[in-house]
Amino acid sequence: MRKPRDYDAELQALNDKAKQLRTRKQTQLGELVIATGADALGTEILAGVLLAAIGNDDPSLKEAWRKRGAAFFQGSAAARRSAGQVSGGTQAIDPGTQPAAGTAGTA
């Protein structure tokens, strides 16, 4: 005779897995912000840039962003230098020297 399925346990396991995936995604997005140097931007500016990107329907602009992002992930030195540009200068991106989460901007 077959053992009856415990649907509640299976549902709980799926919910736990979904929560774990959401947490990992949030962590990775935070790491991406830091790796690109975007953590130097104010929160309002960063949110505005992201909202502008979402609202943009220009396929050629989106393709240019995609190419630049792909170059960044492929480790292109030029892409990494340009990602860290702030006000015309370049910012070295060294994950070992980034401030801990929650400490940026504190005096």
N, C-alpha and C positions, 0 to 999 in steps of 0.2 A: 504494500500500500504506500502511496506517495505521501510525502510530508506536505502539509498545507503551506502555502506561501505566506510569509509575514509581510503584507503590503505596507503596514505602518513602518516597519524597520527599513524596507526598501525605499520608501518615500523619504524617511529621515536621512538615509545615506545619500540620496540624490540631492536633498536640500543642503547637506553638509558639503558635498562636492561643489555645488553651485556657489556657496558662500566662499569656499576656498579659492575657486577660480576668479570670483569678483575681487577678492583681496589681492590675489597675485597680479591681476590686471591693473589695479590701482597702484600697487607698488611699482610695477614696471613703467607706468605712465609717469610717476614721480621721478624715477631714475632717468627716464628719457628727458624730462625737463631739465634735470641737473646736467646730464651729459651734453646737451646741446648748448648749455650756458643760458638758457631761458630763465633760470631761477634768478638771474640778475635783474630781470624785468619786474616791475611792480605787478601785483596780483591783478589789478584792474586792466593794465596794459596787456598782460598775457591772456586774460579772459577775452578782451576785445579782439585781439589778433585771432584767437581760435574761433570766435563767433564770426568774424569777417571771412575766415577760411570756409566755414560751414555754409555761409550764405552766398559764397561766390559760385557762379555757374559757368565761368569761363574755362572751357576745357583745355585751352593752351596753357593757361596759368596753372591749372591743377597738374598738368603733365610736367611743367617745369618744376613744380614743388616735388612731385613724385621722383623725378630724376635726381634732384638735389638730396632728397631723403635717402634714396637708394645708394647714392655715392657716399653719404654719411655712414650708412650701415656697412658698406663694403670697405670702410677704413680709409677712404681717400683723404690724404692729408689736406688737400685744398678745401674739401668739404668740411672737415673738422675745424680748420682755421676760420672759414667763413661763418660757420655756425656760432663761433664764439665772439664774433665781431660785435662790439658795443661802441657806438658813437665814433666810428671810423678806426678804432684801435682793435687789437686782437687780444683775446683773453685766453690764456692757456687752459686747456681742459684736462685736469688731472683729478680723477675721482678720489684719490687719496687726500687731496687738499680741500675738498668741498666741505662746507659747514654742515654740521649735523642737522637733520630735519628739525624745524622749529627754532633754530638759533639764528637763521639769516635775518638780518635787519634789527637785531636786538642791540641795545646800547648798554 
